[in-house]
Amino acid sequence: MSLWRIAWCYLWNRKLTTCLTILSVALGVGLIYSVLTLREETRKRFEEEGQAFDIVVGAKGSPLQLVLSALYFMDTPTGNIALSDYEALKKHEDVAAAFPICMGDTYRGFRIVGTIRELFDYTWTSATTGEMRQPFRFAEGRPFDKRMEAVLGSAVARAEGLKVGDTFTGSHGFIELPEGLGDDHSKFPYTVVGILAPSGTPNDRALFCTMDSVWDVHAPHEKEAPGESHKEASSEVTAILIALQSPSLRFQFVEYVNDTFNAMATIPIQQVANLYANILGTAKSVLLAVGYLVVAISALSVLIGLYLSIFQRKRDLAVMRALGASAYEIVSSVLIEAFLVTVLGIVAGWLLGNGVCWVLGQYLERRYGLSVGVFGLLTFDEVAAFATIALVGLVAGILPAWQAYRTDVARDLAEL
């Protein structure tokens, strides 16, 4: 019988202890894997969207808040800027494309975004993957042509059961309020004319319409009829999304905007990098420390379990030595037990971690439109973590193996 078979039989003989030890290893591995995977997947999603535009221009305030609100629809805008700023910036020689956005309303928690039709034709090349991205592909319908027509992100249509031809009304502000509270926009219904295909981006959770639609809803209506032009309301936009002729112009263009206009310009990908380095990096370190602490406790469980089992089966070990098993083979069988328990714990932890990532990914997709991949290829950090855990498991088996090596064959046989 091979040493692997012998080790497996011993583990199977004490199934409860083995399963509890595997579970303790799996908990630590699952925590470490889910932290690494969620951080990597969300970072990639954030960076991919941050690469879509070179510059975001908005009201002065927090650059990170501006990026999160304008690109990810995750925060309140920093304010509004003059429409004339957009008109001037789109004519700049370094600007390849510029898209204004207007925000102020929501529909059941989803952002209503006023913009121009040309945004739906926008494509860009991912610097990470090199693929051409077209985030505004239509699943059905068409882009808006006139006031109070709306194009829905896929998540909005799915969650609310809306289809082309349906109507809805928004509510003022960025917080979903109970029905009957907040400003009444029931006199200004939107008509759904198009639904976007799923893209795994925040666009899935937005509703797009013309800027005139947003201005009309918020303009004074006591003396003017809906649909008329309202100069007071239409003099501002929330932000401007800008693609430059070359990414190398980013820093120069930011300085130009900040010095020339009563507005603030920022580089989205830079703000995302700062977010992960300065804020989420600390959270990652804390969670990883907890995960490795759990693994250390698991290794202690492996050590104690094997150490106690040596005393329980010292007679078996003595018989094996009497039948010709070498001390090396005895040591190897114990180390194999430690290795098997650790590997089974890693596999179980990997499955558990993917399950946690899938559950949290569903929440992130519904809440923020960020998709999280599961059961993908392991990253270098994950492979390094698993290798470290496997090594810790083997180290935990050294003391029990040494105890088995020091077995007094004559004494243990005399006790039979």
C-alpha positions in Angstrom: 0.0 0.0 0.0 1.4 3.4 -1.0 2.1 6.2 1.6 -0.6 8.3 0.0 -3.2 5.6 0.4 -2.1 5.1 4.0 -2.3 8.8 4.8 -5.8 9.0 3.2 -7.0 6.0 5.2 -5.9 7.6 8.4 -7.7 10.9 7.5 -10.8 9.0 6.5 -10.7 7.1 9.8 -11.2 10.3 11.7 -13.6 12.0 9.3 -15.1 14.6 11.8 -11.7 15.9 12.9 -10.5 16.0 9.3 -13.6 17.8 8.0 -13.4 20.4 10.8 -9.8 21.1 10.1 -10.5 21.4 6.3 -13.3 23.8 7.1 -11.0 26.0 9.3 -8.5 26.2 6.4 -11.3 26.8 3.9 -12.6 29.8 5.9 -9.2 31.5 5.8 -8.6 30.7 2.2 -12.1 31.8 1.2 -11.6 35.2 2.9 -8.2 35.7 1.3 -9.4 34.7 -2.1 -12.6 36.7 -2.1 -10.7 39.9 -0.9 -8.1 39.5 -3.7 -10.6 38.7 -6.4 -13.1 41.4 -5.5 -10.4 44.0 -5.3 -8.9 42.9 -8.6 -12.2 42.6 -10.4 -13.6 45.9 -9.2 -10.3 47.7 -9.9 -10.4 46.4 -13.5 -14.0 47.5 -13.9 -13.3 51.0 -12.4 -10.2 51.4 -14.5 -11.9 50.3 -17.7 -14.6 52.9 -17.2 -12.0 55.5 -16.1 -10.2 55.0 -19.4 -13.3 55.8 -21.4 -12.7 59.5 -21.2 -9.5 61.4 -20.7 -11.0 64.3 -18.7 -14.1 65.1 -16.7 -15.0 68.7 -16.2 -17.4 69.8 -13.5 -18.0 72.3 -10.7 -15.2 72.9 -8.2 -15.0 70.6 -5.3 -13.8 67.0 -4.7 -12.2 65.5 -7.9 -13.1 62.0 -6.8 -16.7 63.0 -6.1 -16.9 64.5 -9.6 -15.6 61.3 -11.2 -17.8 59.0 -9.2 -20.9 61.0 -10.0 -20.3 61.7 -13.6 -18.9 58.3 -14.8 -20.1 55.8 -12.2 -23.4 57.5 -11.0 -22.3 56.6 -7.4 -22.2 60.0 -5.7 -23.9 63.4 -5.8 -22.5 65.9 -8.3 -20.2 68.7 -7.1 -22.6 71.2 -8.7 -23.3 72.7 -12.1 -21.1 74.6 -14.6 -22.0 77.0 -17.4 -23.3 75.6 -20.7 -21.0 78.1 -22.4 -18.0 76.2 -20.9 -19.1 73.1 -22.8 -19.6 75.1 -26.0 -16.0 76.5 -25.7 -14.3 73.3 -24.7 -15.8 71.2 -27.5 -14.2 73.6 -30.0 -10.8 73.3 -28.5 -8.2 71.9 -30.9 -7.1 69.2 -28.5 -10.6 67.8 -28.0 -11.6 64.8 -30.1 -15.1 64.5 -28.5 -17.0 66.2 -25.7 -20.3 65.1 -24.2 -22.3 67.2 -21.7 -24.4 65.5 -19.0 -27.2 67.0 -16.9 -28.4 65.2 -13.7 -30.8 66.1 -11.0 -33.6 63.4 -11.1 -33.9 59.7 -10.5 -36.4 57.0 -11.3 -36.8 54.6 -8.4 -33.2 55.0 -7.5 -31.8 55.0 -11.1 -30.1 58.2 -12.4 -31.8 60.1 -15.2 -29.0 61.5 -17.3 -29.5 64.3 -19.9 -27.0 64.2 -22.7 -26.7 64.5 -26.5 -27.5 61.8 -29.0 -23.9 61.5 -30.2 -22.9 59.8 -27.0 -24.5 56.6 -28.2 -22.0 56.5 -31.1 -19.0 56.9 -28.9 -16.3 54.1 -29.0 -12.9 53.8 -27.4 -10.0 51.4 -27.1 -9.2 49.8 -23.8 -5.6 50.4 -22.8 -5.8 47.3 -20.6 -7.1 44.7 -23.1 -6.6 46.6 -26.4 -10.2 45.8 -27.5 -12.6 48.3 -29.0 -15.3 49.1 -26.5 -18.8 50.3 -27.5 -20.7 50.7 -24.2 -23.9 52.0 -25.9 -25.1 49.1 -28.0 -28.9 48.9 -28.5 -30.8 45.7 -27.6 -34.0 47.2 -29.0 -35.4 50.5 -30.1 -33.4 53.6 -31.1 -31.7 56.6 -29.6 -33.8 59.6 -28.5 -34.8 62.2 -31.1 -36.7 64.7 -29.1 -37.7 66.0 -25.7 -39.1 63.5 -23.1 -37.8 60.4 -25.0 -35.6 58.1 -22.9 -33.2 55.3 -23.5 -32.9 52.8 -20.6 -29.9 50.8 -19.4 -30.4 47.1 -19.4 -30.6 46.8 -15.6 -33.2 49.5 -15.4 -35.5 47.8 -18.0 -35.0 44.4 -16.3 -35.6 45.7 -12.7 -38.7 47.8 -13.5 -40.1 45.7 -16.3 -40.1 48.6 -18.8 -40.2 48.1 -22.5 -40.2 50.3 -25.6 -43.3 52.4 -25.7 -43.8 52.5 -21.9 -43.9 55.8 -20.0 -42.5 56.8 -16.6 -41.9 59.9 -14.5 -38.9 60.8 -12.4 -38.5 62.3 -9.0 -36.2 65.1 -7.9 -32.9 64.3 -6.2 -30.5 61.3 -6.0 -32.1 59.5 -3.0 -35.1 57.2 -3.6 -38.0 58.6 -1.5 -41.3 56.9 -0.6 -44.1 57.6 -3.0 -45.8 61.0 -2.3 -42.6 62.6 -1.0 -40.3 64.9 -3.0 -41.1 67.0 -6.1 -43.9 65.9 -8.3 -42.8 65.4 -11.9 -46.0 63.6 -13.0 -46.8 66.3 -15.6 -43.6 65.4 -17.4 -43.7 61.7 -18.4 -40.8 60.1 -20.3 -41.5 57.7 -23.2 -39.1 54.7 -23.6 -37.8 54.6 -27.2 -34.8 52.3 -26.7 -33.1 49.8 -24.4 -29.3 49.3 -24.2 -27.7 45.9 -24.3 -26.0 44.7 -21.1 -22.5 46.1 -20.9 -21.4 45.4 -17.3 -20.9 49.1 -16.8 -22.7 51.8 -14.8 -24.6 52.7 -18.0 -26.7 49.6 -17.3 -28.2 51.5 -14.4 -28.9 54.8 -16.0 -31.7 56.4 -18.0 -30.6 58.7 -20.8 -32.6 61.6 -22.3 -32.1 64.9 -24.0 -30.7 67.8 -22.0 -33.8 69.7 -22.9 -35.9 67.1 -21.1 -34.0 67.7 -17.9 -34.1 71.5 -18.3 -37.9 71.4 -19.0 -38.6 69.4 -15.9 -36.7 71.8 -13.6 -37.7 75.1 -15.3 -40.4 77.3 -13.8 -43.7 76.3 -15.4 -46.2 78.8 -14.0 -46.1 81.0 -17.1 -44.5 78.7 -19.7 -45.8 75.6 -21.3 -43.8 72.3 -21.2 -41.6 72.0 -24.2 -40.7 75.6 -24.5 -37.1 76.7 -24.2 -36.1 77.9 -20.7 -33.0 80.0 -20.8 -32.6 80.1 -17.0 -32.7 76.4 -16.6 -30.7 75.5 -19.7 -27.7 77.7 -18.9 -25.9 75.0 -16.9 -24.8 71.4 -17.2 -23.6 69.0 -14.5 -20.4 67.8 -16.1 -18.5 67.3 -19.4 -16.9 64.1 -20.5 -14.0 64.7 -22.8 -11.9 62.5 -25.1 -8.6 64.2 -26.2 -6.7 63.8 -29.4 -3.9 62.1 -27.4 -3.8 60.9 -23.8 -0.4 62.6 -23.5 -2.3 66.0 -23.4 -4.2 65.2 -20.2 -2.1 67.1 -17.6 -1.7 70.1 -19.9 -5.4 70.2 -20.6 -6.4 69.9 -16.9 -4.2 72.9 -16.1 -5.7 74.8 -19.0 -9.3 74.2 -17.9 -8.5 75.0 -14.2 -6.8 78.3 -15.1 -9.3 79.4 -17.8 -12.8 78.4 -16.6 -14.8 78.7 -13.4 -14.7 74.9 -13.3 -12.6 71.9 -12.3 -11.0 69.3 -14.6 -9.7 66.0 -13.4 -8.3 62.8 -14.9 -10.7 59.9 -14.1 -8.1 57.1 -14.2 -5.8 59.0 -11.8 -8.7 59.4 -9.3 -9.5 55.7 -9.5 -5.9 54.8 -8.9 -5.8 57.1 -5.9 -9.0 55.6 -4.6 -7.6 52.1 -4.6 -4.2 53.2 -3.3 -5.2 55.5 -0.5 -8.6 54.2 0.6 -9.4 50.7 -0.5 -5.8 49.6 -0.1 -6.0 49.9 3.7 -9.3 47.9 3.8 -7.6 45.2 1.7 -4.6 45.0 4.0 -6.9 44.7 7.1 -9.0 41.9 5.5 -6.0 40.0 4.3 -4.5 40.2 7.7 -7.6 38.7 9.2 -7.6 36.0 6.5 -4.0 35.0 7.2 -4.7 35.0 10.9 -7.5 32.5 10.3 -5.0 30.4 8.2 -2.5 30.5 11.0 -5.1 29.3 13.4 -6.0 26.6 10.9 -2.4 25.5 10.7 -2.4 25.2 14.5 -5.5 23.0 14.2 -3.6 20.8 11.7 -0.6 20.6 14.0 -2.7 19.7 17.1 -4.9 17.2 15.2 -1.9 15.3 13.7 0.1 15.5 17.0 -2.8 13.9 18.9 -3.3 11.3 16.3 0.3 10.2 16.6 -0.4 9.2 20.2 -3.6 7.5 19.2 -1.9 5.3 16.6 1.6 4.9 18.0 1.0 1.1 18.0 0.1 1.2 14.3 3.3 3.1 13.6 5.3 0.6 15.7 3.8 -2.3 13.7 4.7 -0.5 10.4 8.3 -0.1 11.6 8.4 -3.7 12.6 7.2 -4.8 9.2 10.0 -2.9 7.5 8.8 0.7 7.1 11.7 3.2 7.4 11.6 6.2 9.6 11.6 8.3 6.4 8.4 6.6 5.3 6.7 7.2 8.6 7.6 10.9 8.5 6.5 11.1 4.9 3.1 9.6 5.7 2.4 12.2 8.4 3.6 15.1 6.1 1.3 13.8 3.4 -1.6 13.9 5.8 -0.9 17.5 6.5 -0.5 18.3 2.8 -3.8 16.5 1.9 -5.7 18.4 4.6 -4.3 21.7 3.5 -4.9 21.1 -0.2 -8.5 20.0 0.4 -8.9 23.2 2.5 -7.5 25.3 -0.3 -9.8 23.7 -2.8 -12.8 24.1 -0.5 -11.8 27.7 0.2 -11.5 28.5 -3.5 -15.0 27.2 -4.1 -16.2 29.2 -1.0 -14.4 32.3 -2.1 -16.0 32.1 -5.6 -19.4 31.7 -4.0 -18.9 34.8 -1.9 -17.6 36.7 -5.0 -20.7 35.6 -7.0 -23.1 36.8 -4.3 -21.3 40.1 -3.8 -21.0 40.5 -7.5 -24.7 40.2 -7.9 -25.1 43.0 -5.4 -22.5 45.2 -7.0 -24.0 44.7 -10.5 -27.5 45.6 -9.2 -26.3 48.5 -7.1 -23.5 50.0 -9.2 -23.6 48.2 -12.5 -20.1 46.7 -12.0 -19.8 43.1 -13.1 -17.5 40.7 -11.2 -16.1 37.6 -12.8 -15.9 34.3 -10.9 -14.1 31.0 -11.5 -11.5 32.8 -13.7 -7.8 32.3 -14.0 -5.8 32.8 -10.8 -3.8 35.9 -10.5 -0.2 36.0 -9.3 -1.3 37.2 -5.9 -3.8 34.4 -5.5 -1.3 31.7 -6.6 1.3 33.2 -4.2 -1.3 33.1 -1.4 -2.3 29.5 -2.0 1.3 28.5 -2.2 2.0 30.2 1.1 -0.9 28.5 2.7 0.2 25.1 1.4 3.6 25.7 2.8 2.2 26.7 6.2 0.2 23.4 6.2 3.3 21.4 5.5 5.2 23.2 8.2 2.4 22.4 10.6 3.0 18.7 10.0 6.7 18.8 10.9 6.3 18.5 14.7 3.9 15.6 14.5 6.1 14.0 11.9 9.1 14.4 14.1 7.2 12.8 17.0 6.3 9.8 14.8 10.0 9.6 13.7 11.0 9.3 17.4 8.7 6.4 18.0 10.2 3.7 20.4 9.3 0.6 18.4 10.2 -1.9 21.2 8.3 -0.1 23.9 5.2 0.4 21.7 5.2 -3.2 20.6 5.5 -4.4 24.2 2.3 -2.5 25.0 0.3 -4.5 22.4 
